[in-house]
Structures are given as C-alpha cells and as structure tokens.
Amino acid sequence: MPDLKLLALDSEDLEIISATTQDAVVRVGDMGFAKADHRFALLMNRFAWEADGKTRQRKRAALHFDRVSDVKVSGIDTNSVEGVLELLALRFSVTDDPAGYVDLDFAGGGTVRLTVECLEARLQDLGAAWAARATPEHSL
C-alpha cells in the first residue's frame, strides 16, 4: 500500500483528509503549536481506511496546519501528555474568507480549535503499515 501525501487548501480537500484520519489515535503529547512558525502539528497512528476490506492496518502519519494564529482546547487535559485521544473529524468554518477555524473533533467531546489565516493542511504517512487489532466501529 503506497504512503499517503495529501494537501488541503479548501473544505473539500479537508474532508478527504478527515476521512483518511477518522479513528486515528493521537497522544496528547504528540500535538503542539509552534507559535513563532504559525504551525500546529500532530503525530498519529491512523487506521488505513484506503486498504482493501480484508486488511486491517494502521500507519504512522503527521498532520500539520500552517498559518495558524491561535489554538484553543476544550474537553482535553493538556497536562496528560500520555493521554490518548481518538480523532473523529476535521472541519473548516469560514469566518472572513479565506480566514476561519479548523476544528479537530475527538471522541468524548474534546476539541482543538485552530484560528487560521487560510486553510493550509498537509498529511503525510511516515513509514510502513502494521496490523491493526480491530476495525474501528461506531454506535449509531
């Protein structure tokens, strides 16, 4: 399975990255805001939804957002650096085109909100896949 390398410059692009990172596992300590660089980044173990239906795999991946001016966190204990979160979705809302908010929604109600000058996100796989124990499931 080839490594993913995706760029999002609008809401439709971000929906694709959101779909590929749904159910990714993220350590709280693997997220950070480099204020001087205007960049928010996180490392994750993403479920490889693009793999064939018989193969359950996870891949290490990096996701970063550029042109970030502010980060607000809600419902997440940022002091628990070993805490593990499950990423559910990424959403972009325009406030003053092209500026807006990017929300990273996590299971259990946690959210990271990025204030961005414009949407610029990159996702890149970082190495080989490994077998996942199970396929993520969500109750309706």
N, C-alpha and C positions, 0 to 999 in steps of 0.2 A: 504494500500500500504506500503510495507516494506521500511525502510530507506536504501539509497544507501551508500556504503562504498567502494570506488574504489582506486586502486593503479596503477600508470603508471610508467613503467620503460623503455618503448621504444615508438616509434612513433605510433605504432598500438594501444597500451594502451591509449595514449594521445588522439587519435581520438575518442575513446569511451567516455572519459571524456568530450571532446569537444562537442560531440553530446548531452550529457546529460546536459551540461551547456549552450547550444545555447539559446540565448534570455534571459539569466539571467540578472537581474537588480542589479547593483552594485553602491553604493555610493562611491564617490572619497575618502571620509574619512575612508572608510572601507577597504582600501588597504594599505599595508605597508611593508617595507623592514626592517627586523631585521638584520642589517649588521653583528653584532657580532655572531649571530646564523646562518648566511648564509641562511636565510629563508625569502621568500616573501609569504605573505598570504593575502587573501581577503575573505570577507563575501559577500554572495549574496542571492537574492531571485530567485531561479531558477524555470523555468517552468518545470513541471514534464512530460516530453515527454513520459516516460515509462507507464504512467497511461492509462487506457482504453480510447478509442477515444471519449467517451461521457463525461468524467470527465475532467474539466479544473482546474488544481491545481498548486499552487506554494509551494515550500518548502525552508526554510532557510537552507543554506549549507555553509560550509567552504572549501576552496581550498587553499592548500599551496604547495610550491615548496621548496625543500631542495637543499643544495649545490650550492646556488646562490652567485656569486661573484660580480655582478654588475646589476643595474637596470637603464634603460633609458626610458623616457616617451616622446612621441611625440603626438601632437594634443589633449592633455588633460590639462586643467587648474588644476594643483595640489593644488592651493590655494583655489579652490572652493570645500571645504570639503563636502558641502551639495549637490554638483552636482551629477547627476545621469547618469550612463552610461549603455549601453546595450551591453553585451558580445556577440560577433558573433562567434568567433572561437579561438581555441588554436592550435598553430603549433610548431613543433620542427624541427630545422635545425641543422645538424651535421657540426661542423667546424673542429674539430680534435678529432675524435672518442675516447672516448664517449662524449666529451665536445661539446657544441653548444649553440644555442639560443632557447629560448621559446618565441614566440610572442603571446600576448593576444590582439586580434583584436576586436575593439569596433565599433559600428555603428557611422557614421560620420567621420570615418578615424582615430580615436585615436588608439594608440598602446602603449603597455607596453612591452619592450623587456628585458628579463632576460638572462644574461650570466650565464650558468650553467656548472659545472664540469662534470656532467652527469645528465640525466633526472631522476628525482625522484619527483613525484607529488602525492598528496592524496586529494581525495574529500570525504567529509562526510556530510550527512544530519544531521541537528541539532534538529529537532523536528517535530511536527505534520504539516500536509499539510493544506492549506486553499484554499478556492475557488478563482480561478482567474477570472477576469472580462471578459477576451477575450483570444483567442488563437493567439499567435504572427503570423504575416503574413509578407512576404517579396515580394516586387515587383520584377519582373524579368526584 
